Amino acid sequence: MVYNSGMQGRFLVFEGPDGAGKSSQLERLAQRVEGLGREVVRLVEPTHGPIGSEIRRRAQQGPPLSAQEELDLFVEDRRGNVRDAIEPALARGAVVIQDRYFYSTAAYQAARDELGLSPAEVLELHAWAPRPDRVLLLDLPTEVGLARVAERGAGDAFEREDRQRKVREHFLAMAEGDPAFRRVDASRPRDAVAAAVWAEVADLFGEEDA
């Protein structure tokens, strides 16, 4: 495919609690944007690089990271992602669509009481990071998200109901104070969610929200 040149890069991020369907909605949106002739770069955090892989390994196999160790690794992994993937893609006019960013770090790490940091304090640690054009918050009731996770047969410590409720509260609070956020009801059927997602980003591509 020959991509349009000279276009403005766009940065879109999917956020939300576990079970919200971020991965599938990211792929749907990526395919729609590619249909407009735009280059799309799909990213995820933690990354699949050495640091991100270690975060995943420790979460799944242990020994568990301390709250501070985990936060430090997330920030280090993100610096590499910004330097090596996000900034180069935006500079050449690509559309970056990413599954999780520093908002997830703020929501999840602040839910670890032993860290002793608020979401706002975690966000302050990322003053250097580029801000997305849109943050698509796929929101749904905690019990619905956890039921979906259970159906997948996978889970970790953060999928305890009490922590997931805190995570959702943190996401909703961040959305209230950031104009880039768009809340999408992710409890609906996938096609309805995809339509709502497109309605929130269509203007960035000069398209109607239909």
Backbone bond lengths (Angstrom), bond angles and torsions (degrees), N, CA, C in turn:
res aa  C-N    CA-C-N  psi(-1)  N-CA   C-N-CA  omega(-1)  CA-C   N-CA-C  phi
1 M - - - 1.461 - - 1.521 109.65 -
2 V 1.327 116.18 138.40 1.460 121.12 174.49 1.522 107.85 -96.52
3 Y 1.310 116.49 119.95 1.451 120.47 -176.52 1.524 110.55 -87.45
4 N 1.338 114.29 153.35 1.459 119.60 174.24 1.519 109.47 -62.58
5 S 1.291 117.90 134.95 1.462 121.43 178.30 1.522 109.95 -100.65
6 G 1.299 115.40 161.10 1.455 120.34 177.74 1.515 114.67 72.73
7 M 1.326 117.35 15.49 1.462 120.56 -179.54 1.524 109.63 -88.39
8 Q 1.324 115.31 154.85 1.465 119.83 176.76 1.518 109.92 -76.07
9 G 1.331 115.79 131.84 1.449 119.29 174.88 1.515 111.44 -64.44
10 R 1.307 116.39 146.93 1.466 122.27 178.01 1.522 108.91 -128.26
11 F 1.324 114.58 146.27 1.460 121.21 -177.53 1.515 108.54 -127.44
12 L 1.331 116.09 112.62 1.459 122.75 -178.83 1.520 109.02 -119.43
13 V 1.322 115.96 137.39 1.463 121.01 -177.38 1.522 109.75 -128.00
14 F 1.332 115.52 133.18 1.456 121.37 171.92 1.519 108.49 -96.59
15 E 1.328 115.52 129.94 1.458 122.04 176.31 1.519 109.10 -130.36
16 G 1.321 115.10 166.19 1.453 119.57 177.09 1.504 111.64 149.34
17 P 1.310 116.88 165.37 1.466 121.15 179.41 1.516 111.55 -70.59
18 D 1.309 116.24 170.36 1.463 121.59 179.92 1.525 110.18 -59.90
19 G 1.339 114.78 140.33 1.456 120.10 177.78 1.511 114.81 87.08
20 A 1.332 117.99 5.36 1.463 120.56 -175.89 1.523 113.01 -79.74
21 G 1.328 118.25 -14.93 1.460 120.36 178.33 1.513 114.04 90.06
22 K 1.326 117.46 28.86 1.469 120.99 -176.37 1.526 112.75 -61.56
23 S 1.326 117.34 -44.51 1.466 120.47 -175.56 1.519 111.81 -61.83
24 S 1.325 117.32 -46.23 1.464 119.94 -177.96 1.520 111.08 -69.07
25 Q 1.316 117.91 -38.15 1.460 119.90 179.05 1.523 111.50 -70.92
26 L 1.323 117.38 -33.61 1.465 120.51 175.22 1.520 109.60 -60.14
27 E 1.322 117.49 -45.21 1.461 120.31 -178.32 1.520 111.20 -65.39
28 R 1.310 117.11 -40.47 1.466 119.83 178.35 1.529 110.61 -61.76
29 L 1.324 116.25 -45.34 1.463 119.62 -179.56 1.524 110.41 -66.16
30 A 1.323 117.40 -41.71 1.462 120.70 -179.90 1.527 110.71 -59.07
31 Q 1.307 117.34 -43.26 1.456 120.39 -179.74 1.529 111.17 -65.51
32 R 1.327 116.65 -37.49 1.466 118.95 179.79 1.525 110.79 -67.86
33 V 1.328 117.00 -40.70 1.465 120.25 179.50 1.523 110.44 -68.37
34 E 1.321 117.08 -38.91 1.467 119.86 175.97 1.524 111.31 -61.27
35 G 1.331 116.47 -31.76 1.453 120.77 177.47 1.511 113.03 -64.85
36 L 1.324 116.90 -17.81 1.464 121.75 176.03 1.522 112.12 -87.24
37 G 1.335 116.35 1.76 1.454 119.91 -179.45 1.508 114.53 87.27
38 R 1.322 117.22 15.80 1.455 121.15 -179.70 1.518 110.84 -98.41
39 E 1.314 115.66 143.84 1.459 120.40 171.39 1.525 108.52 -73.63
40 V 1.317 116.92 131.27 1.461 121.96 178.34 1.523 109.22 -117.70
41 V 1.308 115.49 131.05 1.458 122.03 175.02 1.518 107.35 -109.77
42 R 1.325 116.68 116.75 1.455 122.39 179.87 1.529 109.03 -92.61
43 L 1.325 116.72 126.83 1.454 121.04 -179.13 1.525 110.10 -132.82
44 V 1.323 114.96 162.23 1.456 120.86 177.64 1.520 108.60 -145.50
45 E 1.308 116.81 147.61 1.463 122.50 170.48 1.527 108.68 -126.83
46 P 1.351 115.80 140.07 1.451 127.32 -4.68 1.520 110.92 -57.11
47 T 1.342 116.83 150.78 1.445 121.52 -178.51 1.528 110.36 -74.19
48 H 1.315 114.66 177.92 1.467 119.98 175.67 1.527 111.25 -95.78
49 G 1.329 116.90 12.36 1.448 121.34 174.52 1.518 111.35 -76.52
50 P 1.336 117.14 -176.09 1.471 120.44 -175.65 1.530 113.80 -58.83
51 I 1.324 117.80 -42.03 1.460 120.13 -177.23 1.518 110.55 -72.72
52 G 1.330 116.82 -47.72 1.462 119.63 178.80 1.512 112.32 -61.02
53 S 1.326 116.10 -38.76 1.466 119.76 178.64 1.519 111.35 -65.28
54 E 1.322 116.47 -36.07 1.460 119.62 177.75 1.523 111.36 -67.59
55 I 1.329 117.09 -38.26 1.467 120.26 175.99 1.525 109.99 -58.53
56 R 1.327 116.58 -47.41 1.469 120.49 179.79 1.532 111.44 -63.86
57 R 1.331 115.92 -44.25 1.461 119.42 -178.10 1.518 111.31 -60.36
58 R 1.318 116.09 -45.08 1.465 119.43 -178.20 1.528 111.06 -67.49
59 A 1.335 117.26 -34.13 1.464 120.22 178.26 1.522 111.15 -67.43
60 Q 1.343 116.25 -35.90 1.457 120.32 -175.21 1.525 113.47 -89.98
61 Q 1.342 116.39 -36.16 1.458 120.09 -172.07 1.526 113.65 -113.81
62 G 1.362 117.07 -18.29 1.439 120.17 -177.27 1.518 111.91 77.23
63 P 1.316 117.57 -179.17 1.469 125.07 -8.53 1.525 111.07 -63.81
64 P 1.329 117.60 147.69 1.463 119.55 -175.04 1.528 112.39 -64.04
65 L 1.322 114.51 144.50 1.453 120.49 174.87 1.524 109.92 -75.92
66 S 1.313 116.29 146.93 1.465 118.77 170.33 1.527 108.35 -67.93
67 A 1.308 116.82 162.70 1.459 120.86 -179.27 1.524 111.18 -58.52
68 Q 1.325 117.86 -42.52 1.458 121.13 -178.88 1.524 110.98 -69.56
69 E 1.339 117.28 -41.15 1.468 120.02 177.63 1.520 110.97 -60.81
70 E 1.318 115.80 -43.08 1.455 120.03 -179.35 1.524 110.97 -64.02
71 L 1.330 117.14 -45.24 1.460 120.83 178.68 1.520 110.69 -59.74
72 D 1.336 117.08 -45.45 1.465 120.81 -179.16 1.527 111.35 -61.09
73 L 1.334 116.77 -40.07 1.457 119.71 -179.76 1.530 111.24 -69.36
74 F 1.326 116.95 -39.42 1.463 119.46 176.75 1.529 110.85 -59.36
75 V 1.322 117.19 -45.10 1.461 120.47 -178.64 1.525 110.64 -65.06
76 E 1.324 116.92 -42.26 1.464 120.27 179.96 1.528 110.54 -65.24
77 D 1.324 116.88 -43.53 1.459 121.17 177.60 1.525 110.42 -60.20
78 R 1.314 116.77 -41.10 1.475 121.76 -178.73 1.524 111.44 -67.11
79 R 1.313 117.57 -38.69 1.468 119.41 178.44 1.529 110.38 -59.30
80 G 1.320 116.45 -42.85 1.453 119.79 177.79 1.520 112.18 -65.41
81 N 1.320 117.05 -39.83 1.464 121.52 179.48 1.520 111.26 -63.53
82 V 1.328 116.16 -43.70 1.466 120.44 178.68 1.525 110.24 -63.40
83 R 1.321 116.53 -47.07 1.464 121.64 -176.28 1.528 112.17 -66.96
84 D 1.322 116.49 -44.47 1.455 120.55 -169.94 1.523 114.62 -93.41
85 A 1.332 117.64 -22.29 1.463 119.97 -173.68 1.520 113.71 -125.61
86 I 1.330 117.86 -54.23 1.466 120.03 -173.10 1.516 111.75 -67.23
87 E 1.308 117.62 -55.35 1.463 120.14 -175.06 1.529 112.85 -63.57
88 P 1.347 120.18 -43.95 1.464 118.65 177.42 1.529 113.07 -61.59
89 A 1.345 116.85 -39.00 1.462 120.02 -179.49 1.521 111.07 -65.98
90 L 1.317 117.35 -44.77 1.458 120.41 179.34 1.526 110.96 -64.67
91 A 1.316 116.96 -36.45 1.468 121.16 -178.42 1.529 111.68 -63.98
92 R 1.327 117.76 -31.33 1.463 119.61 -179.77 1.526 112.21 -94.18
93 G 1.328 116.84 7.57 1.453 120.85 174.98 1.502 115.69 88.06
94 A 1.326 117.88 15.32 1.459 121.09 179.39 1.535 110.52 -79.05
95 V 1.318 114.69 166.02 1.462 122.29 174.35 1.525 106.91 -103.39
96 V 1.303 116.25 115.79 1.460 121.68 177.54 1.520 108.32 -93.98
97 I 1.324 116.25 124.03 1.467 121.41 175.17 1.518 106.89 -121.26
98 Q 1.319 115.72 119.05 1.470 120.08 -170.61 1.525 111.81 -124.22
99 D 1.310 114.37 140.45 1.463 123.22 175.36 1.529 107.45 -92.40
100 R 1.314 116.78 104.90 1.459 126.67 -179.72 1.534 112.28 75.39
101 Y 1.352 113.10 146.36 1.464 121.47 -179.36 1.524 106.01 -151.36
102 F 1.315 117.28 -155.71 1.468 118.00 -174.81 1.517 113.31 -69.04
103 Y 1.331 118.12 -15.47 1.462 120.20 175.97 1.532 110.31 -65.34
104 S 1.329 116.24 -37.23 1.459 119.10 176.11 1.520 111.00 -65.01
105 T 1.327 116.19 -41.03 1.467 118.78 176.99 1.519 110.21 -58.79
106 A 1.327 116.53 -43.98 1.466 120.35 179.36 1.521 111.37 -62.31
107 A 1.337 116.74 -44.66 1.462 120.18 -176.76 1.524 111.83 -69.13
108 Y 1.328 116.64 -45.77 1.463 120.13 -174.17 1.520 112.61 -79.65
109 Q 1.340 117.52 -42.04 1.457 118.24 -178.29 1.526 111.06 -69.72
110 A 1.319 117.88 -35.82 1.461 119.64 177.00 1.521 111.34 -67.56
111 A 1.336 116.95 -20.57 1.467 120.30 176.16 1.519 111.88 -77.21
112 R 1.331 116.63 -10.91 1.467 120.86 173.70 1.524 107.81 -89.19
113 D 1.296 116.40 101.02 1.458 121.13 -172.57 1.526 112.53 -57.64
114 E 1.352 116.46 -30.37 1.460 119.00 -176.37 1.523 112.54 -67.86
115 L 1.341 117.69 -18.26 1.463 120.10 178.90 1.524 111.01 -72.80
116 G 1.328 116.16 -35.33 1.451 120.13 177.57 1.512 114.78 72.55
117 L 1.340 117.64 25.10 1.461 121.64 178.93 1.523 110.03 -118.69
118 S 1.313 116.14 145.65 1.453 121.55 174.03 1.521 109.31 -85.98
119 P 1.340 118.44 163.19 1.465 119.23 174.51 1.523 112.60 -55.08
120 A 1.333 116.73 -40.07 1.462 119.90 -179.12 1.524 111.40 -62.29
121 E 1.314 116.77 -37.04 1.466 119.86 179.73 1.529 111.33 -69.72
122 V 1.323 116.45 -35.71 1.470 118.90 176.01 1.523 110.05 -68.77
123 L 1.325 117.63 -39.75 1.461 120.51 177.37 1.524 111.15 -60.61
124 E 1.307 117.06 -37.24 1.464 120.74 -179.93 1.525 111.97 -62.25
125 L 1.320 117.32 -26.66 1.464 121.17 177.89 1.523 112.06 -70.95
126 H 1.329 116.41 -9.49 1.464 121.11 -176.71 1.532 111.80 -116.08
127 A 1.310 116.95 29.12 1.470 119.84 178.69 1.520 111.61 -61.02
128 W 1.312 117.39 -23.28 1.463 123.00 -178.72 1.526 113.44 -79.96
129 A 1.325 117.52 -17.08 1.470 121.24 -170.46 1.524 111.23 -84.04
130 P 1.340 117.78 141.05 1.469 120.25 178.27 1.520 111.26 -62.06
131 R 1.329 115.42 142.70 1.466 121.56 179.81 1.521 110.50 -89.84
132 P 1.332 117.06 139.77 1.472 120.05 178.91 1.532 111.52 -71.93
133 D 1.336 115.13 156.65 1.459 120.52 171.38 1.523 110.49 -71.23
134 R 1.322 117.08 -36.17 1.461 122.53 177.06 1.528 108.57 -142.40
135 V 1.321 114.80 140.88 1.463 122.00 169.73 1.519 106.13 -115.12
136 L 1.312 116.70 111.43 1.456 122.28 -176.71 1.522 108.27 -93.00
137 L 1.319 115.24 101.02 1.458 121.43 -178.07 1.517 108.92 -87.51
138 L 1.335 115.86 104.37 1.457 120.49 176.26 1.524 107.78 -83.39
139 D 1.309 115.32 106.47 1.459 121.24 -171.96 1.520 110.70 -110.64
140 L 1.315 115.33 142.70 1.463 121.08 176.29 1.519 108.38 -159.07
141 P 1.344 117.67 159.27 1.462 119.80 178.92 1.523 111.35 -57.29
142 T 1.318 116.44 144.20 1.452 121.59 -176.40 1.516 112.30 -56.08
143 E 1.336 117.38 -42.73 1.464 119.84 -176.80 1.525 111.27 -65.84
144 V 1.325 117.03 -31.65 1.472 120.24 178.71 1.527 109.84 -69.99
145 G 1.319 116.70 -44.39 1.454 120.59 178.41 1.515 112.35 -61.28
146 L 1.318 117.00 -44.13 1.460 120.41 -179.37 1.528 111.64 -67.19
147 A 1.336 117.37 -34.08 1.470 119.80 176.58 1.523 110.39 -64.65
148 R 1.332 116.87 -38.06 1.466 120.05 178.02 1.530 110.40 -66.62
149 V 1.326 116.33 -40.83 1.461 119.88 178.45 1.524 110.09 -62.20
150 A 1.318 116.63 -42.14 1.465 120.74 179.62 1.525 111.27 -62.13
151 E 1.327 117.04 -36.05 1.460 120.54 178.63 1.518 111.57 -64.62
152 R 1.335 116.12 -30.91 1.469 120.37 179.28 1.530 111.43 -76.09
153 G 1.330 116.69 -17.30 1.455 120.57 178.70 1.508 113.90 74.52
154 A 1.326 117.58 24.15 1.466 121.29 178.88 1.517 108.45 -133.14
155 G 1.322 115.20 152.81 1.453 117.69 179.61 1.504 111.51 -173.66
156 D 1.318 115.81 165.06 1.456 120.85 174.60 1.522 108.22 -146.22
157 A 1.323 116.21 -173.47 1.457 120.43 -172.83 1.520 112.64 -61.94
158 F 1.344 116.46 -28.49 1.457 118.30 -177.35 1.521 112.56 -74.39
159 E 1.317 117.29 -7.31 1.445 119.21 -178.87 1.528 113.17 -90.81
160 R 1.335 117.06 9.19 1.453 120.14 168.63 1.516 108.87 -63.30
161 E 1.315 116.18 142.61 1.457 119.94 -173.20 1.519 112.47 -61.37
162 D 1.340 118.42 -40.48 1.454 119.24 -177.27 1.531 111.45 -64.12
163 R 1.331 116.84 -41.62 1.463 119.51 178.47 1.525 111.38 -68.05
164 Q 1.324 116.55 -40.22 1.456 118.78 -179.17 1.528 111.60 -65.34
165 R 1.314 117.01 -32.83 1.468 118.69 175.79 1.530 110.28 -65.59
166 K 1.322 116.87 -40.82 1.463 119.76 176.90 1.522 110.97 -63.36
167 V 1.333 115.96 -42.58 1.465 120.39 179.49 1.525 110.26 -58.66
168 R 1.326 116.46 -46.46 1.463 119.29 -179.95 1.526 110.92 -62.40
169 E 1.314 116.99 -42.57 1.470 120.11 178.47 1.522 111.13 -59.88
170 H 1.341 116.23 -40.88 1.461 119.60 179.42 1.527 111.39 -64.44
171 F 1.322 117.20 -42.86 1.461 120.16 178.85 1.531 110.89 -61.17
172 L 1.316 116.55 -45.80 1.457 120.10 -178.05 1.528 111.03 -64.75
173 A 1.316 117.06 -37.16 1.469 120.20 178.29 1.526 110.60 -66.29
174 M 1.341 117.27 -42.12 1.466 119.57 177.96 1.523 111.09 -63.79
175 A 1.330 116.99 -37.36 1.461 120.76 -179.78 1.517 111.79 -63.81
176 E 1.323 116.21 -32.69 1.466 119.93 -179.71 1.526 111.75 -65.17
177 G 1.320 116.99 -31.07 1.459 119.39 -173.43 1.510 115.32 -104.67
178 D 1.332 118.89 6.20 1.458 121.49 -175.36 1.522 109.65 -130.04
179 P 1.345 118.12 114.74 1.470 120.40 -177.13 1.522 114.25 -66.30
180 A 1.335 118.30 -13.33 1.466 120.06 178.20 1.525 111.62 -75.56
181 F 1.334 117.59 -19.41 1.460 121.08 -176.81 1.524 111.63 -74.08
182 R 1.329 114.81 142.32 1.454 122.63 170.60 1.526 107.08 -133.38
183 R 1.322 116.81 117.97 1.460 120.15 -179.82 1.518 109.87 -85.18
184 V 1.327 115.73 130.24 1.459 122.47 179.37 1.524 107.90 -122.38
185 D 1.329 116.95 129.90 1.459 122.00 179.14 1.526 108.82 -72.00
186 A 1.331 116.53 104.46 1.461 121.32 -176.04 1.517 112.98 -88.89
187 S 1.327 118.01 4.82 1.463 119.77 177.84 1.525 111.76 -82.60
188 R 1.328 116.96 -7.93 1.460 121.84 -178.87 1.535 111.03 -82.18
189 P 1.351 117.89 171.18 1.464 120.59 175.65 1.530 111.46 -57.81
190 R 1.324 116.36 154.08 1.459 121.01 -173.65 1.523 113.44 -58.49
191 D 1.330 116.88 -39.43 1.462 118.98 -179.36 1.523 110.95 -64.56
192 A 1.319 116.91 -38.61 1.461 120.43 178.99 1.529 110.89 -67.37
193 V 1.326 116.37 -38.62 1.461 120.07 177.60 1.521 110.07 -64.63
194 A 1.331 116.97 -44.09 1.464 120.79 179.84 1.523 111.07 -60.72
195 A 1.324 117.16 -40.54 1.468 120.40 178.65 1.524 110.80 -64.83
196 A 1.323 116.36 -40.32 1.465 120.19 179.44 1.521 111.09 -67.16
197 V 1.332 116.77 -38.82 1.466 120.55 177.22 1.526 110.01 -60.72
198 W 1.337 116.37 -47.66 1.464 119.44 -178.84 1.533 111.00 -61.55
199 A 1.319 117.52 -38.85 1.462 120.90 179.08 1.519 112.25 -59.80
200 E 1.330 116.45 -26.98 1.457 120.54 -177.97 1.530 113.60 -86.68
201 V 1.326 117.72 -12.30 1.472 119.82 -177.21 1.516 113.19 -124.20
202 A 1.331 118.70 -8.87 1.455 121.59 -173.50 1.524 112.36 -55.91
203 D 1.336 116.97 -36.21 1.463 120.10 -177.68 1.525 112.51 -63.19
204 L 1.334 117.33 -26.00 1.459 120.56 179.35 1.525 112.03 -68.64
205 F 1.329 116.34 -16.65 1.457 121.52 -177.16 1.530 111.96 -117.81
206 G 1.341 115.94 12.67 1.454 119.96 178.45 1.508 113.51 67.44
207 E 1.329 116.22 28.31 1.449 121.21 -176.40 1.522 110.53 -112.69
208 E 1.330 114.61 157.81 1.452 119.87 172.27 1.513 109.14 -74.97
209 D 1.339 117.11 153.26 1.469 121.20 -178.01 1.517 111.02 -87.14
210 A 1.301 116.47 49.98 1.463 120.67 179.48 1.516 110.22 -126.09
